Amino acid sequence: MELPILLVDDRMENIVALEKVLSNLGAEFYRATSGNEALALTLDHDFALALVDVQMPEMDGYETVELMRQEARTEYLPVIFVSAIYSEDYHLIRGVESGAVDFVTKPIVPKILKGKVKIFLDLHRQRKELVYREKQFRTLYNKTPIMLHSIDQNGVLVSVSDFWCEKLGYSKEEVIGKRSIDFLTKESQNRAVNVHIPDFMKMGAMYDVPYSFVCKDGSIVEVLMSAISENDADGRFIRSMAVSVDVTEKNRADEKLKRYAKETKRHNDEMKQYSTILSHDLRVPLTNVQGFVDVLKADVECEKCPREQISESLEYIETSVESMTQLINKLSEINKTGGRELKIEKIDLNESIKKAWDTLKQWADEGRVEMKLNELPFVDADALGLYQIFSNLLKNAIVYRSEDRDSFIEISSIKSEEGVEVLVRDNGIGMDDKIRELIFQPFRRGEGNNVEGEGLGLSYVQAIIRAHGGMIWVDSEKNVGSTFHFTIPNA
């Protein structure tokens, strides 16, 4: 590619002579026979070099170059003055003061002039290559899909990539000049100031350090940050270049896998516990069955055995079998809850509670239990699962009522960004801490009111709520009452 050179001389024959001397340097020549004409050409062309005659009418070379230096486009344009008469030190000094980089006197020595011009053309090519490379770097810096930023020795942001701004929702004007740690969470700020920055200043590098950025809208972007420092010749820190990789989704996926693994382990542990309890609790009715079978055999072999005695043995066997069947069915329900696919839809909690209450109305009336239902929101949940949750919790509140006072059940909710917390409060007999800690384990029952059942209801409720991704817990005080809390996350 030919580089443009501006030749300025009021005599055309001098310009032609210069073109002949420089003809094989790969340059394109632009002619100007006056200072004004030269200035006009600089408005339209990016020249690599200008050779300017000093002695010209109207506007001499010194004035021409001084005016060039006042324009940003030609402020650093290399200029060689050419003169046939001005060779004294005064003119050499004035030429340098006006902005020239060299001064050539006539008669011109072609080899010397060509050597000087070639140096400036090579410098121009190198400068253009540097500009091109810098532009490439800037484009890569700004457009690469990774968060990049640099800070100075005061921890102030001096540059950020477009992707950095896009991820966090800021414009460059909003962040340049501010401390980089101002965009971190408090926890990340503390680690950065107390641990990572001191280590970085000692080592000059850090790799895959976890940080959490706060976006303009308040959301969090979790990253792994690596950085290197740039130091001066004396080893003093100048600035750093940091690369941050967004791992927000990866961390969420990892957390989900951890929850699944924890839930699977919990489910397996519960199954082991169920098996242990099942083998224990079934052994009693099985022993009864075996015992009455032996009695029945003896009665059958006895010809004088009354028929009523045989019937009584059969009734005992039937009762034991029913007890085992109920136990197995209940355990099967809990086990299936962990694997049943939930049908998530918008559910009106008020309607779900009313439906469950209607099935318990007779028990509630007999126990003189009143229910207060505060207005509850819609949730994303499984309709059958919610019905089973409320049926068990309301039934427990009725069963474990206090006989010393009028009983009530109050249901309310707390709504948050994460979902809904439901509260089922009663003024029943309550429970002490020892029972409260075990209440969700299978085959555990509260005390009082001669309660019948297997003690699996709350285990079943907990399994349903966990299948929704929620939690259940209870606050209780003996002889005061209990409040069951459970959460239903947003879908």
WOPE-V357440 format. One record per run of one state. SS is the DSSP state (alpha for helix, beta for strand, coil for the rest). FROM is the first residue (numbers start at 1). LEN is the number of residues. If there is no record, write none. Layout:
# WOPE-V357440
{{SS,FROM,LEN} {SS,FROM,LEN}}
This chain:
# WOPE-V357440
{{coil,1,2} {beta,3,6} {coil,9,3} {alpha,12,10} {coil,22,5} {beta,27,6} {coil,33,2} {alpha,35,8} {coil,43,6} {beta,49,5} {coil,54,7} {alpha,61,8} {coil,69,3} {alpha,72,3} {coil,75,4} {beta,79,5} {coil,84,5} {alpha,89,10} {coil,99,3} {beta,102,4} {coil,106,4} {alpha,110,34} {coil,144,3} {beta,147,6} {coil,153,3} {beta,156,5} {coil,161,1} {alpha,162,7} {coil,169,3} {alpha,172,4} {coil,176,3} {beta,179,1} {alpha,180,4} {beta,184,1} {coil,185,1} {alpha,186,18} {coil,204,1} {beta,205,10} {coil,215,5} {beta,220,12} {coil,232,5} {beta,237,10} {coil,247,1} {alpha,248,54} {coil,302,5} {alpha,307,31} {coil,338,6} {beta,344,5} {alpha,349,18} {coil,367,2} {beta,369,5} {coil,374,4} {beta,378,5} {alpha,383,17} {coil,400,7} {beta,407,9} {coil,416,3} {beta,419,8} {coil,427,6} {alpha,433,6} {coil,439,18} {alpha,457,11} {coil,468,4} {beta,472,6} {coil,478,3} {beta,481,9} {coil,490,2}}
